[in-house]
Amino acid sequence: MADKPICQDAFSWLKHRHGGTYLAPLTGQDRRALQAFAHLLELYAVADDQGQTMAVRAMRAVVLAMQPTTRGIARAVVPCVLDAAPADLADIWPTGTKS
């Protein structure tokens, strides 16, 4: 039996870590963007340099598809997938974005 996709584990992980209502502000679009973000984090973790660069670009686009008030939830999912956030992931959040 295959493991659940990381996007499913990420939602459970966030609820467990931050409480059951943490994900309540997400719209349908936010939820799908967060799922995509989690998958892109997983890609980043296994990619070569070029793949990591492209994953970061895609993550930035996905985060911008979320409401500004929910983008911090994407940042909160990083430790679920990666042990530490690489420095270039800081480039995902535009200046002035709530995190």
C-alpha positions in Angstrom: 0.0 0.0 0.0 1.4 3.4 -1.0 1.8 6.2 1.5 -0.7 9.0 1.4 0.4 11.9 -0.8 2.3 14.6 1.1 -0.5 17.1 0.6 -2.8 14.9 2.6 -0.3 14.3 5.3 0.4 18.0 5.4 -3.2 18.9 6.2 -3.4 16.4 9.0 0.0 17.6 10.3 -1.1 21.2 10.3 -4.4 20.4 12.1 -2.5 18.3 14.7 0.2 20.9 15.3 -1.9 24.1 15.2 -5.4 22.9 16.1 -8.5 21.9 14.3 -9.6 25.4 13.2 -6.2 26.4 11.8 -7.3 25.6 8.3 -10.7 27.2 8.6 -9.8 30.4 6.7 -8.8 28.5 3.6 -11.1 28.9 0.6 -11.3 26.1 -2.0 -8.6 27.9 -4.1 -6.4 28.3 -1.0 -6.8 24.7 -0.1 -5.7 23.5 -3.6 -2.8 26.0 -3.7 -1.7 24.7 -0.3 -1.8 21.1 -1.6 0.2 22.1 -4.7 2.7 23.9 -2.4 3.2 20.8 -0.3 3.8 18.7 -3.4 6.3 21.3 -4.7 8.2 21.2 -1.4 8.5 17.5 -1.9 9.8 18.0 -5.4 12.3 20.6 -4.0 13.5 18.1 -1.5 14.5 15.5 -4.2 15.4 17.8 -7.1 18.8 18.8 -8.6 19.8 22.5 -8.7 17.7 23.4 -11.7 14.7 21.5 -10.4 15.0 23.3 -7.0 15.1 26.6 -8.8 12.0 25.8 -10.8 10.2 24.4 -7.7 10.9 27.7 -5.9 9.4 29.6 -8.8 6.4 27.4 -8.9 5.9 27.7 -5.1 6.0 31.5 -5.3 3.3 31.4 -8.0 1.2 29.0 -5.9 1.5 31.1 -2.8 0.4 34.2 -4.7 -2.7 32.3 -5.7 -3.7 32.2 -2.0 -5.4 35.0 -0.1 -2.7 37.3 1.5 -4.2 36.4 4.9 -3.7 32.6 4.4 -0.2 32.6 2.9 1.3 32.0 6.3 -0.3 28.6 6.4 1.9 27.6 3.4 5.0 28.7 5.3 3.8 26.7 8.3 3.7 23.5 6.2 7.5 23.7 5.3 8.7 21.8 8.4 6.2 19.0 7.6 8.1 18.2 4.4 11.6 19.6 5.0 13.8 19.5 8.1 14.8 23.1 7.6 13.7 25.8 5.2 16.4 26.5 2.7 17.4 30.1 2.4 15.9 30.4 -1.1 12.5 29.6 0.2 12.4 33.0 1.8 12.1 34.4 -1.7 8.6 32.8 -2.0 6.9 35.3 0.2 6.6 38.8 -1.3 7.6 41.8 0.9 4.8 42.8 3.1 3.1 39.4 3.0 1.7 38.2 6.3 3.5 35.0 7.4 
